Amino acid sequence: MKILVIGDIIFDKYTHVSTDRMSQESNFPIYDLGNIVEFRLGGAANVAANVAALVPQGSIVHISGIVPKDISAYSLITSSGVSAINCSFSDIKLEKHRFVNENKIVFRLDNKKHFNENEINSFEKMFREYYEDDYDAVIISDYDKGTITEEVAKSICLGESLVIVDSKRNDLRRFNGADVLNINNDECFRQHLHSDYIVEQLFNHILVTHGKHGSKLRSYYDEKYEEIHFTTEKVEAIDVTGCGDTHTAAFTVKMVESRNVTEAAIYATKCATLAVQKFGTSIISRKEAAEIV
């Protein structure tokens, strides 16, 4: 396989803390910093890492986006089996800093909400100049941080590759021509509520995840649609962080393999179920996935 993931590259930082006392000023716990600090891939980078872990041996997985100049961050991407291609660079990295007490996230700090205009323009120019539409599939992992401009989306969605979109935007019109929209139920509701267009007109398939209640696939054929509901196995969810990324990655890999959207949806649901049983943004391997299918 040859798969591209393009979108907002984010890094997750986990600092483990402990507490045994409450503040005298108010009724909240005082946390002591521990010695364990973890760095994991987030956003589009987490999607790409999951794709790389799920594809057959010998496959190629690329990621495009705005990458921090921090060499350790770049190394974290490449060590996951993903090759960075057609990327521009930023002095600041998007980072979600989670503080963890006994494997529970007690609060989170985000260092930056959006890439600046110069970073966005630089990436768009590079991508439009060097992008080659020769992928089995392209995943647009859009956290609405600025990487996916209208021109970038147009270059991908009007191409020949299978295009799967996972976007946090309310307005999805820039993705017209894509094949599949993969979103959660809250995002689906928001996008219908605040839009003056019909989302269904933009995509051939819409896959909506409902957490522990499974997922729903709506497929459109000649102004008619079919709807299938998928249930999920009841498990103890430890952490839902990044399970949507796992779902998108697994769906894409199986879609390329089988070209069957129903099989891909079932496979994605099972992989996401495995992901929520792990702490933090986690990678699901092809071997793990094979054992649950």
N, C-alpha and C positions, 0 to 999 in steps of 0.2 A: 504493500500500500504506500501511497504518498499523500500525506494529509498536512494541510496548513491550518494553524490556529492563529488568528489575528485579533488583536484587541488590547484591552487595558492590562498591562503587566503590573501585578501587585505583589507585595511581599508581606507575609504574615510573621510577626514576631511574638513569641510567647515567653513571658517572664513569670516564673513560678514564685508565688508569695505564700506567706503563712500568717496566721493571726491568733492571738490568745488574749486580746484585750479590746475594750471599747473606748472610744474617744470620750473625754470628760466634757468637751465642748458641746457635743451632740451625740445622739444615739446611732453611731456608725462604727464599724470595726476599723482598727488600725492595722495595716498590713506591713509585714516586714519582707524586704526583698530577699529572695533566695539566691542560690548560686547557679540555678539552672535557667538558661536562656536558650530558646530554640528559634531557628529561622526556617520557615517553610514557604513554598511557592503558593501564591494566591492569584485570584483573578484568571486571566487568560493563561498565565503560566501554569496554574494548577490544572486547567483543562488539558493543556499540551502534555504535561507530565503523565496524566492519566491515560491519554491517547497512546503515548510512547510505551506505557506499561501493558497496554491491552492489544496492540497490533502484533501480527506475526513477526517472527524474527526476520531481519533483512528489510523491514519497512523503513520509510523515511518520514520523520515528523519535523516540520518546520514551525517556527513561531516568528511573527512579525509584530512590531509595536515599538513603543518608546521605552528604551532600556536605560537604567541608571548607569552612570560611569563607574560606580562602585564595582570593582573587579570581583568581590566576593558574591555580589548579587548575580552577576553575569555567570560566574562559575556554578552557582546553585541551579541555574537553568540548564546549562550544558551537561551537568553531571546527571541530570534526569533522563538523558538520552534524546534530548531535543536540541536541534540546531537553530540558532538565531539567524534570520535572513531578512534582508531589507529592513533593518531597524535603524532608527535614529537614537540619539543619546541625550540624556537629561542629567543635570547636576543633582537633582533631587529624585528619590525613588518614592513611589506611592507605597505607604506602609500602614498596615493595621496592627496595632500593638495591643495584644490581649494579655491581661493579667489573670493568672490561673491559681486558684486555691483548691487543692484536692480534686484536680481534674474538672473543676467547674470554673467557667469564665466569670469573674466578678465585675470587671469593667473593661472597656476598650478605648484606646486613643487612636485617632487617625491623624496622620501628619499633614495630609494635603488632600483636597477634595477634587482638584481638576488640574490637568496639564495646562501650561500657559500657551498663548497664541503662537509664539515663535516655535515652540516644541511641536505643536500640532501641525503647523504649516510645513515645517521641515520634514516631518514624517510623511505627510500627504504627498509632497513633491517627490520624495525618494520612492515611495511605494508605487505611485502612478508611473514613474519612469522605468522601474525595474521589475514590476510584477509580471509573472508568466502564468497563464491560466492552464496549467498542466497537472493539476492535482485531482486525485480521485474524489476528494471532498475538501471543502473549506469551512471551518467553524469560525463564525464571528462571535467572539466573546466580549460583549459590549457592556461595560459597567458605567457607561455614560460619563467617562472621565476625559473624553475629548479625542481619543485615538481614532475612532470610527467616524470620520467626516462623511458628508453626503457623497463626495467624489470617491472616497475610498470604498464606501458601500456600493456605489454604482459600478465601479470597476469589477467588483467581485460578483455581484448579483446578476449582471448581464453577461457573465462568462458561461463556460461550458461545464464547469465543475458542479458537483452536488454541493449545495450551500445550506448549512444549518445555522440558524440564528438563535442566540441567547442574549437578550438585551433587557436592560433596566429602564429604557426610555419609555415615556408615555406615547410619543409619536413614532410610529414604526414605518412611515411611508418611505424612508430612504432605503428600506430593504425589499422594495418591490422587485419581484423576480426571483427571490430566494425560494428554496424548496420547502424547508421545514422551520417552523418556529417552535422552540422548546422553552417554556416558561413555567413558573409556578402559578398557583391559583390566585394569589394576591396580585401578582403582576398582570395576569390576564384580566382581572376585574378592573384594575386601575386603567389599563390601556383601552378597554371598552368604554369606561365611564368618561374619560377625558378627551376622547378623540371625536373628530367630525367625519370619520371615514370608517369603513368596515374592515377590521383586521383580516377577516377571512378572504378578502379579495386579494391580499398580498401574497398568500402562501398556499401551497398545495396541501400541506398537512400542518396541523397545530397540535402539539403534544403538551398537555397541561398536567403538571404534577400536583398532587394533593397530599403530600407528606405520607403519614401513616395510612391514609385512605386510598393510596395507590395513584393511578394516573388515568387520564382520558385522552384518547386520540380521535381527532376529527379530520377526516380526509374529504377533499372536495373534488368532484368530477362533474363537469358540465352543469354547473349551477345546482348540483345535488351533493349531499354529503352523507358519509357514513360515520358513525360514532361507536367506538369500542372503549369499554372500561376495563382497566387492569387492576386487580387487587394486589396487595403486597403482604408478605409474610409478617406476622406480628413478632416484633423483636424489641429488646430493650435499647432504646436510642440513647447513646452516650453523648453525641454531639452532632448536630446537623450542619455544622460549618463545612462548606465546600461540597456537600452532597449533590447540589445542583450541577456543579462542574463535572463531577463523576458521571452523573446521569447523561449530560450532553456528550461527554467523551465516549461513553459506552454505546450510546445510541448511534453515534457516527461510525464507529468501528464496525458494529454489526450491520449497519445500513450499507456500508461499502462491501462487506463480505457477502451479504445475502440479497441485497436490493429488495428486501421485504420490510416494509415499514412496521408491520405488526410484530415480526420477530425482533426487530430492533428495539421497539418500545418495551417488549417483555424483558429483553436482556438488560436494557438500561435500568428498568425498575429494580431488578434483582441486584445489579451492581450498586445502585444507590442505597438499597437496603443494607448491603454489606458495609458501605461507607459510614452510615450513621452509627454503626456499632464500634467505630474507632474514634479516638479523640483528635480533634482539630482537622485541618485540611489533610486528607490522607490519600494515598495512592493505592488503587486496586489493580493487582497484577492479572495477567491473562490466566495464570494457573489458578488463582483464587476464584476468578469469574467462572472458569470451567467447572470447578467443584460445586458451585451453587446452581448451575443451570441444568 
